[in-house]
Amino acid sequence: MDIPRQGGKNPPKTVETRKGRRVRLEASGALTRTDVVYDVAAIPGGHKVEIGAGDIKTARQLVARAAKQFPNFDPALAEQYLKKIGLPRDDEIKLGLDYSPPAVFGGVVAAIWLFLIQRTGRAFLTFDQLLACIESMQKHGGTFRYMIDGLPGLRGPNIELGHKIVVRSVPATGELIAYVEILGTLKIGGLFADGAPGYALEHIYAYDLIQKADRSGEFSVDPVVFDTKNWRTVGLGPVDVDALREHFRIALNELAEIYYRRSAAKPEP
């Protein structure tokens, strides 16, 4: 999706397609095959040579290879027949996304820990406690859950593609609730720490990736909704496999639609 980085541009990534082709995926969404084609087949009266490459330099090297193998092969004539072709539209990039607790819960906990240090100047967990919390979250999810409908009580505009971090306490119980949203698709939150009743804390971060703008000031939390939730039952737990699979199927389809719209709006490379 060519999401802005803190430094430099997004590098290309080599991936495979479902039909076994190796392609280089550029940040713009452009695809170039990286595997080469050099097929020789005997036909009446000679041979048929099929050549294919992801760039002209490699293609010329293959033409030179054919010229060495077949003395009557004319490399200059062959180069005139080289043409650029696109990947078949019925093929798909083969990539996987892992949203399981071992894959993402530890990173979410670390992000919350750093966010609180940045906003408050203090760590709510020691480093050793943080490591223990990460281990617990990765093993069985700990106190975090998948908040598929977003954070209850969070008010603000719809951001089509963005990130959010919200940390807020429940004054009546002292519970410190944390929530992280990534690309509007992965939504995780729950009890982060226990504190003394009466302690009030609220920090909200929201970033719009399309506008490249911090929009934190447009969001707030409804205390009536937030403070009355049982945070151990909100959303889905890691064991709710079927419901989570259906949720992420829909969420990733919506994310794909955003990708296709953004790619279609860019000029051809």
C-alpha positions as CSV (number, residue, x, y, z in Angstrom):
1,M,0.0,0.0,0.0
2,D,3.1,2.2,-0.1
3,I,2.5,3.5,3.5
4,P,4.9,6.3,4.3
5,R,8.0,5.2,6.3
6,Q,9.9,7.3,8.9
7,G,12.9,7.2,6.6
8,G,13.3,6.4,2.9
9,K,11.0,4.8,0.4
10,N,9.4,1.4,0.7
11,P,11.7,-1.2,-0.9
12,P,10.4,-3.8,-3.5
13,K,9.6,-7.3,-2.3
14,T,10.0,-10.6,-4.1
15,V,6.9,-12.8,-3.8
16,E,5.4,-15.8,-5.5
17,T,2.0,-16.0,-7.3
18,R,-0.5,-18.8,-6.9
19,K,0.6,-20.2,-10.3
20,G,4.3,-20.4,-9.2
21,R,5.7,-17.3,-10.8
22,R,8.3,-15.2,-8.9
23,V,7.6,-11.5,-9.2
24,R,9.0,-8.3,-7.8
25,L,6.3,-6.2,-6.1
26,E,7.1,-2.5,-6.2
27,A,5.8,0.1,-3.7
28,S,3.6,1.5,-6.5
29,G,1.9,-1.9,-6.9
30,A,3.6,-2.6,-10.2
31,L,4.6,-6.3,-10.7
32,T,7.6,-7.6,-12.7
33,R,8.5,-11.2,-13.1
34,T,11.9,-12.1,-11.8
35,D,12.1,-15.8,-12.9
36,V,13.3,-16.4,-16.5
37,V,11.9,-18.4,-19.3
38,Y,14.3,-20.4,-21.6
39,D,12.4,-23.2,-23.2
40,V,13.6,-25.1,-26.3
41,A,11.2,-27.4,-28.1
42,A,12.0,-29.5,-31.2
43,I,9.7,-28.7,-34.2
44,P,9.7,-29.9,-37.8
45,G,12.7,-28.4,-39.4
46,G,14.4,-27.0,-36.3
47,H,13.7,-25.7,-32.8
48,K,11.3,-23.3,-31.2
49,V,13.0,-21.1,-28.5
50,E,10.9,-19.2,-26.0
51,I,12.6,-16.5,-24.0
52,G,11.2,-14.4,-21.1
53,A,12.7,-12.2,-18.4
54,G,11.7,-9.4,-16.1
55,D,14.1,-6.8,-17.6
56,I,15.7,-6.1,-21.0
57,K,19.3,-6.8,-19.8
58,T,18.4,-10.4,-18.7
59,A,16.4,-10.9,-21.9
60,R,19.4,-9.9,-24.0
61,Q,21.6,-12.4,-22.1
62,L,19.1,-15.1,-22.9
63,V,19.1,-14.1,-26.5
64,A,22.9,-14.4,-26.5
65,R,22.6,-17.8,-24.9
66,A,20.3,-18.9,-27.7
67,A,22.7,-17.6,-30.3
68,K,25.5,-19.7,-28.9
69,Q,23.4,-22.8,-28.8
70,F,22.0,-22.4,-32.3
71,P,24.5,-20.9,-34.9
72,N,21.7,-19.9,-37.3
73,F,19.9,-17.9,-34.6
74,D,19.9,-14.2,-35.4
75,P,20.1,-12.2,-32.0
76,A,19.4,-8.8,-33.7
77,L,16.3,-10.2,-35.3
78,A,15.2,-11.9,-32.1
79,E,15.4,-8.7,-30.1
80,Q,13.0,-7.0,-32.5
81,Y,10.4,-9.5,-31.4
82,L,10.9,-8.9,-27.7
83,K,7.7,-7.3,-26.2
84,K,6.4,-6.4,-22.8
85,I,3.5,-8.4,-21.5
86,G,1.6,-8.1,-18.3
87,L,0.9,-10.8,-15.8
88,P,-2.3,-12.8,-16.3
89,R,-5.2,-11.2,-14.5
90,D,-6.3,-14.6,-13.2
91,D,-3.1,-15.0,-11.1
92,E,-2.8,-13.7,-7.6
93,I,0.1,-12.8,-5.3
94,K,0.6,-15.5,-2.7
95,L,1.0,-13.7,0.7
96,G,-0.2,-14.6,4.1
97,L,-1.2,-12.5,7.1
98,D,-0.9,-13.9,10.6
99,Y,-3.0,-12.2,13.2
100,S,-2.6,-14.8,15.9
101,P,-1.5,-13.9,19.5
102,P,2.1,-15.2,18.9
103,A,2.4,-13.0,15.8
104,V,0.8,-9.7,16.9
105,F,-0.1,-9.5,20.6
106,G,3.5,-9.1,21.8
107,G,4.1,-6.2,19.4
108,V,0.8,-4.5,20.4
109,V,1.8,-4.7,24.1
110,A,5.3,-3.2,23.3
111,A,3.6,-0.4,21.3
112,I,1.3,0.5,24.2
113,W,4.2,0.5,26.6
114,L,6.2,2.9,24.5
115,F,3.2,5.0,23.8
116,L,2.6,5.5,27.6
117,I,6.2,6.4,28.2
118,Q,6.0,9.0,25.4
119,R,2.7,10.5,26.6
120,T,3.2,10.3,30.4
121,G,6.9,10.1,30.9
122,R,6.6,6.9,33.0
123,A,6.4,3.2,32.4
124,F,3.5,1.4,33.8
125,L,5.5,-1.9,33.7
126,T,9.1,-2.5,34.4
127,F,11.1,-3.9,31.5
128,D,11.0,-7.4,33.1
129,Q,7.3,-7.1,33.6
130,L,6.9,-6.1,30.0
131,L,8.7,-9.2,28.8
132,A,6.6,-11.4,31.1
133,C,3.4,-9.7,29.8
134,I,4.5,-10.2,26.2
135,E,5.2,-13.9,26.8
136,S,1.8,-14.4,28.4
137,M,0.1,-12.6,25.6
138,Q,1.9,-14.6,22.9
139,K,1.1,-17.9,24.5
140,H,-2.7,-17.6,25.1
141,G,-3.7,-14.0,24.4
142,G,-3.7,-13.0,28.1
143,T,-6.2,-10.3,28.9
144,F,-6.4,-9.0,25.3
145,R,-9.2,-9.7,22.8
146,Y,-10.0,-8.9,19.2
147,M,-12.3,-5.9,19.3
148,I,-13.8,-6.5,15.9
149,D,-16.2,-3.6,16.1
150,G,-13.6,-1.2,17.4
151,L,-13.2,0.3,20.9
152,P,-16.6,0.8,22.7
153,G,-17.2,4.5,23.4
154,L,-14.6,5.8,20.9
155,R,-16.1,8.7,19.0
156,G,-14.6,10.3,15.9
157,P,-14.6,10.4,12.1
158,N,-14.2,7.4,9.9
159,I,-10.6,7.0,8.8
160,E,-10.5,4.7,5.8
161,L,-6.8,3.7,6.3
162,G,-5.1,4.5,9.5
163,H,-3.8,3.6,12.9
164,K,-5.0,4.3,16.4
165,I,-3.8,3.8,20.0
166,V,-6.1,4.5,22.9
167,V,-5.2,4.1,26.6
168,R,-7.9,5.0,29.2
169,S,-8.5,4.1,32.8
170,V,-11.9,3.2,34.4
171,P,-11.9,5.5,37.5
172,A,-14.4,3.3,39.4
173,T,-12.1,0.2,39.2
174,G,-8.7,1.5,38.4
175,E,-8.5,-0.8,35.3
176,L,-6.2,0.6,32.6
177,I,-7.6,-0.4,29.2
178,A,-5.5,-0.2,26.0
179,Y,-6.6,-0.5,22.4
180,V,-4.5,-0.7,19.2
181,E,-5.9,-0.5,15.6
182,I,-3.6,-1.1,12.6
183,L,-4.7,-0.3,9.1
184,G,-8.3,-0.2,10.3
185,T,-8.2,-4.0,10.1
186,L,-6.4,-5.4,13.2
187,K,-8.2,-4.2,16.3
188,I,-6.9,-5.5,19.6
189,G,-7.4,-4.3,23.2
190,G,-8.3,-5.2,26.8
191,L,-7.0,-4.9,30.3
192,F,-3.4,-3.6,30.3
193,A,-2.8,-3.0,34.0
194,D,-4.7,-2.7,37.3
195,G,-4.4,0.6,39.3
196,A,-6.0,2.3,42.2
197,P,-9.7,3.3,41.9
198,G,-10.3,6.9,41.2
199,Y,-7.2,7.3,38.9
200,A,-8.2,9.1,35.7
201,L,-6.0,8.8,32.5
202,E,-6.9,9.2,28.9
203,H,-4.6,9.4,25.8
204,I,-5.7,9.0,22.2
205,Y,-3.6,8.8,19.1
206,A,-5.1,8.6,15.6
207,Y,-3.2,8.8,12.3
208,D,-4.7,9.1,8.8
209,L,-2.3,7.3,6.4
210,I,-4.0,8.6,3.2
211,Q,-4.0,12.2,4.4
212,K,-0.7,11.7,6.2
213,A,-2.0,13.6,9.1
214,D,-2.3,13.2,12.9
215,R,-6.0,13.4,13.7
216,S,-5.9,12.6,17.4
217,G,-7.7,15.8,18.3
218,E,-10.9,14.7,16.4
219,F,-11.4,11.7,18.7
220,S,-12.8,11.3,22.2
221,V,-14.2,8.6,24.5
222,D,-17.8,8.4,25.8
223,P,-17.4,7.6,29.5
224,V,-20.9,6.3,29.9
225,V,-20.3,3.6,27.3
226,F,-16.6,3.0,28.2
227,D,-16.9,2.8,32.0
228,T,-19.7,0.3,32.0
229,K,-18.1,-2.4,29.8
230,N,-16.9,-5.8,31.1
231,W,-13.5,-5.6,29.3
232,R,-12.9,-9.4,29.8
233,T,-15.8,-10.2,27.5
234,V,-15.7,-7.4,24.8
235,G,-15.1,-8.6,21.3
236,L,-13.7,-12.1,20.5
237,G,-11.1,-14.2,22.2
238,P,-8.4,-16.2,20.4
239,V,-10.4,-19.4,20.8
240,D,-13.3,-18.0,18.7
241,V,-11.7,-19.3,15.6
242,D,-14.7,-19.5,13.2
243,A,-16.0,-16.0,14.1
244,L,-12.5,-14.5,13.8
245,R,-11.9,-16.2,10.4
246,E,-15.1,-14.7,9.1
247,H,-14.3,-11.3,10.5
248,F,-10.8,-11.2,9.0
249,R,-12.1,-12.5,5.6
250,I,-14.5,-9.5,5.4
251,A,-11.9,-7.0,6.8
252,L,-9.2,-8.1,4.4
253,N,-11.5,-7.9,1.4
254,E,-12.3,-4.3,2.4
255,L,-8.6,-3.6,2.8
256,A,-8.0,-5.1,-0.7
257,E,-10.7,-2.8,-2.2
258,I,-8.8,0.2,-0.8
259,Y,-5.6,-1.2,-2.3
260,Y,-7.2,-1.7,-5.7
261,R,-8.7,1.8,-5.7
262,R,-5.3,3.4,-4.8
263,S,-3.4,1.4,-7.4
264,A,-6.0,2.2,-10.1
265,A,-5.5,5.9,-9.3
266,K,-1.8,5.8,-9.9
267,P,-0.3,6.2,-13.4
268,E,1.1,3.2,-15.1
269,P,4.8,2.7,-14.5
